[in-house]
Amino acid sequence: MERKREIGEGSSLSLREKRNLREKERRTHMKDLFCLLSSHVSPTRRLPVPQLINEATSYMIKMKENVKYLKEKKKTLLGGEVRKHSEGSSSLLPKLSIHSRDSIIEMNLVIDVNMKRLMLHELMRVFEEEGAQVMTASLQNLNDRTAYTIIAQAVICRIGIDPSRIENRVRDIIF
């Protein structure tokens, strides 16, 4: 008497064997999920499960804080005063912020789409002419506003970048 061990070919498996098979499939599935998590958390080395969960939790907390910081930054950049014109259209005064840290400078500019149209390459040229190498530059159209972000690094770190000169030149382009 040979019993069939395949699922789907009759009900020859006992309840206990079915339960054991389901448990084995569950463990295999969990192992696959931990391997996937491990490849995202620590792609270079394999971690024990408790350490993997600890690092994944720390990473999630750090990402949550980063999202919160970025939302606050977005809110401050886009939360400028809106004035109503007699025609009923809204206008956002240009909001320019330049932050310098070591040899890196970051510029954020939010303007109303009805104002003078700016090209991203014009702003990038200012940075390059002032001795900076643009690392990232982005432009976002947000309903009635346009946000420009440029992050640059000094070509020669000992000399650095003068943020006030860049700010003055960007203001000249805007107005």
Accessible surface in RSA format (square Angstrom, percent):
REM  Atomic radii and reference values for relative SASA: ProtOr
REM  Chains: A
REM  Algorithm: Lee & Richards
REM  Probe-radius: 1.40
REM  Slices: 20
REM RES _ NUM      All-atoms   Total-Side   Main-Chain    Non-polar    All polar
REM                ABS   REL    ABS   REL    ABS   REL    ABS   REL    ABS   REL
RES MET A   1   243.37 126.0 159.39 105.5  83.98 199.9 136.47 116.0 106.90 141.6
RES GLU A   2   172.44  99.0 138.42 104.7  34.02  81.0  53.83 104.1 118.61  96.8
RES ARG A   3   125.79  52.8 110.17  56.2  15.62  37.2  50.05  68.4  75.74  45.9
RES LYS A   4   119.51  58.3 112.16  68.8   7.35  17.5  71.46  64.3  48.05  51.2
RES ARG A   5   152.09  63.9 134.12  68.4  17.97  42.8  62.74  85.7  89.35  54.2
RES GLU A   6   109.12  62.6 103.82  78.5   5.30  12.6  26.01  50.3  83.11  67.9
RES ILE A   7   114.41  65.1  87.09  64.9  27.31  65.8  89.32  64.3  25.09  68.1
RES GLY A   8    71.74  88.5   0.00   N/A  71.74  88.5  37.89 104.0  33.85  75.8
RES GLU A   9    92.86  53.3  82.33  62.3  10.52  25.1  37.43  72.4  55.43  45.3
RES GLY A  10    60.27  74.3   0.00   N/A  60.27  74.3  40.05 109.9  20.22  45.3
RES SER A  11    95.53  80.7  69.00  92.1  26.53  61.1  36.22  77.1  59.31  83.1
RES SER A  12    36.31  30.7  20.03  26.7  16.28  37.5  31.09  66.2   5.22   7.3
RES LEU A  13    18.90  10.5  11.96   8.6   6.94  17.5  12.10   8.5   6.81  18.3
RES SER A  14    43.33  36.6  33.66  44.9   9.67  22.3  38.41  81.8   4.92   6.9
RES LEU A  15   143.99  80.2 137.34  98.3   6.66  16.7 137.38  96.5   6.61  17.8
RES ARG A  16   165.50  69.5 164.06  83.6   1.44   3.4  43.72  59.7 121.79  73.8
RES GLU A  17    45.56  26.2  41.04  31.1   4.51  10.7  28.14  54.4  17.42  14.2
RES LYS A  18    67.96  33.2  67.04  41.1   0.92   2.2  32.70  29.4  35.26  37.6
RES ARG A  19   135.70  57.0 135.02  68.8   0.68   1.6  54.58  74.6  81.13  49.2
RES ASN A  20    85.33  58.8  79.55  76.9   5.78  13.9  25.36  61.0  59.97  58.0
RES LEU A  21    56.02  31.2  52.96  37.9   3.06   7.7  55.42  38.9   0.60   1.6
RES ARG A  22   147.39  61.9 142.50  72.6   4.89  11.6  67.72  92.5  79.68  48.3
RES GLU A  23    64.37  37.0  61.52  46.5   2.85   6.8  30.31  58.6  34.06  27.8
RES LYS A  24   123.58  60.3 123.46  75.7   0.12   0.3  66.99  60.3  56.59  60.3
RES GLU A  25    97.58  56.0  91.58  69.3   6.01  14.3  42.77  82.7  54.81  44.7
RES ARG A  26   126.71  53.2 120.32  61.3   6.39  15.2  67.87  92.8  58.84  35.7
RES ARG A  27   127.39  53.5 121.77  62.1   5.62  13.4  55.23  75.5  72.16  43.7
RES THR A  28    71.28  50.7  67.78  68.7   3.50   8.3  54.46  73.1  16.82  25.4
RES HIS A  29   107.22  58.6 104.47  72.6   2.75   7.0  70.03  72.2  37.19  43.3
RES MET A  30    73.68  38.2  73.68  48.8   0.00   0.0  55.56  47.2  18.11  24.0
RES LYS A  31   127.86  62.4 122.75  75.3   5.10  12.2  70.22  63.2  57.63  61.4
RES ASP A  32    84.70  59.3  78.28  77.9   6.42  15.2  25.99  61.2  58.71  58.6
RES LEU A  33    79.89  44.5  75.89  54.3   4.00  10.1  76.20  53.5   3.69   9.9
RES PHE A  34    51.37  25.7  50.31  31.2   1.05   2.7  50.97  30.9   0.39   1.1
RES CYS A  35    48.59  36.8  42.18  47.0   6.41  15.1  23.73  60.1  24.86  26.8
RES LEU A  36   102.05  56.8  97.10  69.5   4.95  12.4 101.22  71.1   0.82   2.2
RES LEU A  37    61.47  34.2  58.78  42.1   2.69   6.8  61.13  42.9   0.35   0.9
RES SER A  38     9.50   8.0   9.50  12.7   0.00   0.0   4.59   9.8   4.91   6.9
RES SER A  39    58.98  49.8  45.25  60.4  13.73  31.6  44.20  94.1  14.78  20.7
RES HIS A  40   138.78  75.8 109.81  76.3  28.97  74.1  78.86  81.3  59.91  69.7
RES VAL A  41    36.48  24.0   9.02   8.2  27.46  66.2  14.13  12.3  22.35  60.6
RES SER A  42     8.56   7.2   3.16   4.2   5.40  12.4   5.34  11.4   3.21   4.5
RES PRO A  43   105.73  77.1  72.71  66.3  33.01 120.0  74.78  61.7  30.94 192.3
RES THR A  44   129.03  91.8  91.75  93.0  37.28  88.9  80.87 108.6  48.16  72.8
RES ARG A  45   132.85  55.8 122.44  62.4  10.41  24.8  66.35  90.7  66.50  40.3
RES ARG A  46   167.72  70.4 136.45  69.6  31.27  74.4  66.67  91.1 101.05  61.2
RES LEU A  47    15.54   8.7   5.58   4.0   9.96  25.0   6.56   4.6   8.98  24.2
RES PRO A  48    82.46  60.1  69.53  63.4  12.92  47.0  81.73  67.5   0.73   4.5
RES VAL A  49    67.05  44.1  64.73  58.6   2.32   5.6  64.73  56.2   2.32   6.3
RES PRO A  50   103.12  75.2  90.94  82.9  12.18  44.3  97.59  80.6   5.53  34.4
RES GLN A  51    72.70  40.7  66.82  48.8   5.88  14.0  25.85  55.0  46.85  35.5
RES LEU A  52     2.71   1.5   2.71   1.9   0.00   0.0   2.71   1.9   0.00   0.0
RES ILE A  53    81.02  46.1  80.73  60.1   0.29   0.7  81.02  58.3   0.00   0.0
RES ASN A  54    96.57  66.6  91.78  88.7   4.78  11.5  17.90  43.1  78.66  76.0
RES GLU A  55    58.49  33.6  54.20  41.0   4.29  10.2  23.57  45.6  34.92  28.5
RES ALA A  56    12.34  11.3  11.96  18.5   0.38   0.9  12.34  17.4   0.00   0.0
RES THR A  57    67.11  47.7  63.46  64.3   3.65   8.7  51.12  68.7  15.99  24.2
RES SER A  58    62.50  52.8  54.58  72.8   7.92  18.2  35.13  74.8  27.37  38.3
RES TYR A  59   113.19  52.8 109.86  62.5   3.33   8.7  75.32  56.6  37.87  46.7
RES MET A  60   128.71  66.7 125.09  82.8   3.63   8.6  99.35  84.5  29.37  38.9
RES ILE A  61    94.98  54.1  94.24  70.2   0.74   1.8  94.89  68.3   0.09   0.2
RES LYS A  62   121.84  59.4 119.40  73.3   2.44   5.8  67.63  60.9  54.21  57.7
RES MET A  63    66.60  34.5  66.31  43.9   0.29   0.7  43.00  36.6  23.61  31.3
RES LYS A  64   160.13  78.1 152.62  93.6   7.51  17.9 100.89  90.8  59.24  63.1
RES GLU A  65   109.75  63.0 104.01  78.7   5.73  13.7  42.70  82.6  67.05  54.7
RES ASN A  66    63.34  43.7  58.07  56.1   5.27  12.7  13.38  32.2  49.95  48.3
RES VAL A  67    75.35  49.6  74.49  67.4   0.87   2.1  75.35  65.5   0.00   0.0
RES LYS A  68   134.05  65.4 130.53  80.1   3.53   8.4  76.76  69.1  57.29  61.0
RES TYR A  69   126.51  59.1 125.00  71.1   1.51   3.9  93.52  70.3  32.98  40.7
RES LEU A  70    90.93  50.6  86.51  61.9   4.43  11.1  86.84  61.0   4.09  11.0
RES LYS A  71   140.34  68.5 133.27  81.8   7.07  16.8  83.13  74.8  57.20  60.9
RES GLU A  72    91.99  52.8  90.02  68.1   1.97   4.7  39.14  75.7  52.85  43.1
RES LYS A  73    53.99  26.3  48.03  29.5   5.97  14.2  33.72  30.3  20.28  21.6
RES LYS A  74   119.35  58.2 115.79  71.0   3.56   8.5  64.34  57.9  55.00  58.6
RES LYS A  75   158.77  77.5 149.16  91.5   9.61  22.9 100.42  90.4  58.35  62.2
RES THR A  76    85.26  60.6  78.13  79.2   7.13  17.0  75.29 101.1   9.96  15.1
RES LEU A  77    30.64  17.1  30.56  21.9   0.08   0.2  30.58  21.5   0.06   0.2
RES LEU A  78    27.51  15.3  25.51  18.2   2.00   5.0  25.72  18.1   1.79   4.8
RES GLY A  79    53.68  66.2   0.00   N/A  53.68  66.2  27.20  74.7  26.48  59.3
RES GLY A  80    17.01  21.0   0.00   N/A  17.01  21.0   9.52  26.1   7.48  16.8
RES GLU A  81   140.89  80.9 132.60 100.3   8.29  19.7  56.10 108.5  84.80  69.2
RES VAL A  82    62.89  41.4  35.78  32.4  27.11  65.3  35.78  31.1  27.11  73.5
RES ARG A  83   128.02  53.8 123.55  63.0   4.47  10.6  55.09  75.3  72.93  44.2
RES LYS A  84   158.70  77.4 126.29  77.5  32.41  77.2  86.94  78.3  71.76  76.4
RES HIS A  85    80.54  44.0  70.44  49.0  10.10  25.8  43.79  45.1  36.75  42.8
RES SER A  86   121.77 102.9  72.16  96.3  49.61 114.3  61.12 130.1  60.65  85.0
RES GLU A  87   146.81  84.3 106.17  80.3  40.63  96.7  63.05 122.0  83.76  68.4
RES GLY A  88    52.98  65.3   0.00   N/A  52.98  65.3  31.19  85.6  21.79  48.8
RES SER A  89    48.56  41.0  38.80  51.8   9.76  22.5  39.82  84.8   8.75  12.3
RES SER A  90    25.10  21.2  18.55  24.8   6.55  15.1   5.62  12.0  19.47  27.3
RES SER A  91    17.35  14.7  16.85  22.5   0.51   1.2   4.47   9.5  12.89  18.1
RES LEU A  92     4.53   2.5   3.94   2.8   0.59   1.5   3.94   2.8   0.59   1.6
RES LEU A  93    92.42  51.5  90.02  64.4   2.40   6.0  90.62  63.6   1.79   4.8
RES PRO A  94    24.94  18.2   6.17   5.6  18.77  68.2   6.17   5.1  18.77 116.6
RES LYS A  95    75.96  37.1  72.66  44.6   3.30   7.8  56.87  51.2  19.09  20.3
RES LEU A  96    22.72  12.7   0.66   0.5  22.06  55.5   0.66   0.5  22.06  59.4
RES SER A  97    32.20  27.2  26.66  35.6   5.54  12.8  30.65  65.3   1.55   2.2
RES ILE A  98    30.73  17.5   2.21   1.6  28.51  68.7   2.21   1.6  28.51  77.4
RES HIS A  99   111.11  60.7 105.11  73.1   5.99  15.3  73.74  76.0  37.37  43.5
RES SER A 100    60.15  50.8  25.79  34.4  34.36  79.1  11.70  24.9  48.45  67.9
RES ARG A 101   163.99  68.9 157.31  80.2   6.68  15.9  72.81  99.5  91.18  55.3
RES ASP A 102   144.07 100.9  99.58  99.1  44.49 105.2  39.62  93.2 104.45 104.2
RES SER A 103    19.67  16.6  16.27  21.7   3.40   7.8   9.07  19.3  10.60  14.8
RES ILE A 104    53.61  30.5  52.28  39.0   1.33   3.2  52.65  37.9   0.96   2.6
RES ILE A 105     0.58   0.3   0.40   0.3   0.18   0.4   0.58   0.4   0.00   0.0
RES GLU A 106    25.63  14.7  25.47  19.3   0.16   0.4   3.92   7.6  21.71  17.7
RES MET A 107     0.00   0.0   0.00   0.0   0.00   0.0   0.00   0.0   0.00   0.0
RES ASN A 108     3.32   2.3   3.32   3.2   0.00   0.0   1.00   2.4   2.32   2.2
RES LEU A 109     0.36   0.2   0.00   0.0   0.36   0.9   0.00   0.0   0.36   1.0
RES VAL A 110     0.69   0.5   0.69   0.6   0.00   0.0   0.69   0.6   0.00   0.0
RES ILE A 111     5.43   3.1   5.43   4.0   0.00   0.0   5.43   3.9   0.00   0.0
RES ASP A 112     1.03   0.7   0.79   0.8   0.25   0.6   0.15   0.3   0.88   0.9
RES VAL A 113    71.04  46.7  44.26  40.1  26.78  64.5  48.97  42.6  22.06  59.8
RES ASN A 114   107.60  74.2  72.80  70.4  34.80  83.8  31.80  76.5  75.80  73.3
RES MET A 115    52.47  27.2  35.12  23.2  17.35  41.3  42.78  36.4   9.69  12.8
RES LYS A 116   110.79  54.0  91.49  56.1  19.30  46.0  74.34  66.9  36.45  38.8
RES ARG A 117   193.89  81.4 171.26  87.3  22.63  53.9  68.59  93.7 125.30  75.9
RES LEU A 118     7.43   4.1   0.70   0.5   6.73  16.9   0.70   0.5   6.73  18.1
RES MET A 119    87.38  45.2  86.54  57.3   0.83   2.0  64.25  54.6  23.12  30.6
RES LEU A 120    42.98  23.9  38.07  27.2   4.91  12.3  38.07  26.7   4.91  13.2
RES HIS A 121   112.78  61.6 107.84  75.0   4.94  12.6  82.80  85.3  29.97  34.9
RES GLU A 122    45.59  26.2  45.59  34.5   0.00   0.0   2.91   5.6  42.69  34.9
RES LEU A 123     0.00   0.0   0.00   0.0   0.00   0.0   0.00   0.0   0.00   0.0
RES MET A 124    53.35  27.6  53.35  35.3   0.00   0.0  44.89  38.2   8.46  11.2
RES ARG A 125   116.12  48.8 115.23  58.7   0.89   2.1  41.06  56.1  75.06  45.5
RES VAL A 126     2.69   1.8   2.69   2.4   0.00   0.0   2.69   2.3   0.00   0.0
RES PHE A 127     0.00   0.0   0.00   0.0   0.00   0.0   0.00   0.0   0.00   0.0
RES GLU A 128    97.26  55.8  79.39  60.1  17.87  42.5  26.87  52.0  70.39  57.5
RES GLU A 129   100.12  57.5  63.83  48.3  36.29  86.4  39.26  75.9  60.86  49.7
RES GLU A 130    25.82  14.8   8.08   6.1  17.74  42.2   4.83   9.3  20.99  17.1
RES GLY A 131    33.51  41.3   0.00   N/A  33.51  41.3  29.85  81.9   3.66   8.2
RES ALA A 132     2.99   2.7   0.00   0.0   2.99   6.8   0.00   0.0   2.99   7.9
RES GLN A 133   117.14  65.5 114.94  84.0   2.19   5.2  24.69  52.6  92.45  70.1
RES VAL A 134    27.12  17.8   6.44   5.8  20.68  49.8   6.44   5.6  20.68  56.1
RES MET A 135    91.57  47.4  58.12  38.5  33.45  79.6  52.02  44.2  39.55  52.4
RES THR A 136    79.36  56.4  72.77  73.8   6.59  15.7  74.73 100.4   4.63   7.0
RES ALA A 137    35.60  32.7   6.02   9.3  29.59  67.3   6.44   9.1  29.16  77.3
RES SER A 138    55.53  46.9  50.55  67.5   4.98  11.5  41.31  88.0  14.22  19.9
RES LEU A 139    78.87  43.9  53.92  38.6  24.96  62.7  53.92  37.9  24.96  67.2
RES GLN A 140   104.52  58.4 100.18  73.2   4.34  10.3  24.65  52.5  79.87  60.6
RES ASN A 141   109.36  75.4  80.65  77.9  28.71  69.1  27.86  67.0  81.50  78.8
RES LEU A 142    50.35  28.0  44.59  31.9   5.76  14.5  48.71  34.2   1.64   4.4
RES ASN A 143   155.80 107.4 114.62 110.8  41.18  99.1  35.72  86.0 120.07 116.1
RES ASP A 144    51.24  35.9  49.09  48.9   2.15   5.1  28.94  68.1  22.31  22.2
RES ARG A 145    44.57  18.7  44.57  22.7   0.00   0.0   4.56   6.2  40.01  24.2
RES THR A 146     9.50   6.8   9.50   9.6   0.00   0.0   3.27   4.4   6.23   9.4
RES ALA A 147    12.95  11.9  11.48  17.7   1.47   3.3  11.48  16.2   1.47   3.9
RES TYR A 148     6.51   3.0   5.95   3.4   0.55   1.4   0.00   0.0   6.51   8.0
RES THR A 149    36.26  25.8  35.53  36.0   0.73   1.7  19.83  26.6  16.42  24.8
RES ILE A 150     0.00   0.0   0.00   0.0   0.00   0.0   0.00   0.0   0.00   0.0
RES ILE A 151    49.95  28.4  49.95  37.2   0.00   0.0  49.95  36.0   0.00   0.0
RES ALA A 152     0.00   0.0   0.00   0.0   0.00   0.0   0.00   0.0   0.00   0.0
RES GLN A 153    64.83  36.3  64.83  47.4   0.00   0.0   5.17  11.0  59.66  45.2
RES ALA A 154     5.49   5.0   0.28   0.4   5.21  11.8   0.28   0.4   5.21  13.8
RES VAL A 155    98.30  64.7  70.97  64.2  27.34  65.9  74.37  64.6  23.94  64.9
RES ILE A 156    85.03  48.4  79.52  59.2   5.51  13.3  82.54  59.4   2.49   6.8
RES CYS A 157    81.96  62.0  61.80  68.9  20.16  47.4  29.78  75.4  52.18  56.3
RES ARG A 158   224.25  94.2 185.95  94.8  38.30  91.2  86.21 117.8 138.04  83.7
RES ILE A 159   136.88  77.9 105.39  78.5  31.50  75.9 110.87  79.8  26.01  70.6
RES GLY A 160    21.95  27.1   0.00   N/A  21.95  27.1  13.66  37.5   8.30  18.6
RES ILE A 161    24.71  14.1   2.91   2.2  21.80  52.5   6.27   4.5  18.44  50.1
RES ASP A 162    64.80  45.4  55.94  55.7   8.86  21.0  26.52  62.4  38.29  38.2
RES PRO A 163    42.93  31.3  42.79  39.0   0.15   0.5  42.87  35.4   0.06   0.4
RES SER A 164    61.35  51.8  57.47  76.7   3.88   8.9  45.07  96.0  16.28  22.8
RES ARG A 165   134.26  56.4 132.44  67.5   1.82   4.3  38.01  51.9  96.26  58.3
RES ILE A 166     0.00   0.0   0.00   0.0   0.00   0.0   0.00   0.0   0.00   0.0
RES GLU A 167    55.78  32.0  55.78  42.2   0.00   0.0   6.25  12.1  49.54  40.4
RES ASN A 168    88.74  61.2  86.92  84.0   1.82   4.4  22.27  53.6  66.47  64.2
RES ARG A 169    76.42  32.1  74.73  38.1   1.69   4.0  31.65  43.3  44.77  27.1
RES VAL A 170     0.00   0.0   0.00   0.0   0.00   0.0   0.00   0.0   0.00   0.0
RES ARG A 171    89.89  37.7  88.85  45.3   1.04   2.5  33.78  46.2  56.11  34.0
RES ASP A 172   107.46  75.3  89.20  88.8  18.27  43.2  30.40  71.5  77.07  76.9
RES ILE A 173    34.28  19.5  29.94  22.3   4.34  10.5  34.28  24.7   0.00   0.0
RES ILE A 174     5.68   3.2   2.60   1.9   3.09   7.4   2.76   2.0   2.92   7.9
RES PHE A 175   147.24  73.7 100.23  62.1  47.01 122.3 121.98  74.0  25.26  72.3
END  Absolute sums over single chains surface
CHAIN  1 A    13113.0      11094.8       2018.1       7265.1       5847.9
END  Absolute sums over all chains
TOTAL         13113.0      11094.8       2018.1       7265.1       5847.9
